[in-house]
Amino acid sequence: MNDSKDVSQLSGPRYIAIEGPIGVGKTSLAKRLAESFNSDLVLEQPSENPFLERFYRNRGDGALPTQLFFLFQRARQIEAIRQSDLFSPVRIADFLLEKDRLFAELNLDGNEFALYEQIYENLELNPPDPDLVIYLQAPPDVLMRRVASRGLSYESSIQVSYLERLGEAYARFFYAYNSAPLLIVNAAVIDPIHRESDYQELLQAIYRTKRGRHFFNSAIETID
């Protein structure tokens, strides 16, 4: 898919993180933005987690090793970003390290979460703040359809109740988030992957978002 405009040489964010619940389209958008910006791409690799399928079948079984595997994986990726030159090239990631704790709080019991917190603190992580965070939102029924359409075996056991809880956790997290400029996108209404006009409008919103919190809903953009 060719973009109508080459934005790789324009002045804009050098490190963009895309976040949102399962199935909302983080990775697809990250890949398309990486093409537009001619940037490095830093992606989560859920298929590498050997505990994930067991966790989705029964969230009480395997939650801790699933979470710790993701924590170590994300920590390695963030450390590679932190140690490299953030001014060149542009980097696009489909996760924030801080969201790891969001999933830990949601999925671990009290004792497991206390152990997770100890491990997290001992890692002494110091993730760089993105120049822009794009938070993709969609209701649970939309997420459920998109998850089902992917046809991934390890996601076949995901239930809509879990996506509801996850969406609520993300809403709480980003309600208090102020570490970077935030662009909140209604991903249930716009389709920047398959609709070129939506993608071009989103690109312009990315360049306009220099500070604060912005809400993007296709042609409508508001500032909080």
DAZIWO-V621037 format. One line per field, one symbol per residue. psi: psi as a letter, one per 30 degrees, with the letter a starting at -180 (. if undefined). burial: + if it has 24 or more other ideal C-beta (glycine too) atoms within 12 Angstrom, else -. A space follows every 50 residues. Layout:
# DAZIWO-V621037
psi: ???
burial: ???
This chain:
# DAZIWO-V621037
psi: jkkfkjgfflkakfjkkklllkgfgeeeeeeeeeeefhllkjklifffjf feeeeeejffjgeeeeeeeeeeeeeeeeeeeefljffkakkkkhlkeffe eeeeeefkleeeeeeeeeeeeffhkikkklfkkjjkkkleeeeeeeeeff gkefffgkleeeeeeeeeeeeeefegkgflkkjkkjffelifefjeeeee eeeeeeffjflakkkkibfkklk.
burial: ------+----++++++++++++++++++++++++++-++++++-+--+- ++--++--+--+++-++++++++++-++--+----+---+++++++++++ ++++++++---+---+--++----+-++++++++++++++-+++-++--- ---++--+---++-+++-++--++--+--+++++++++-++++----++- +++++++-+---++++----+---
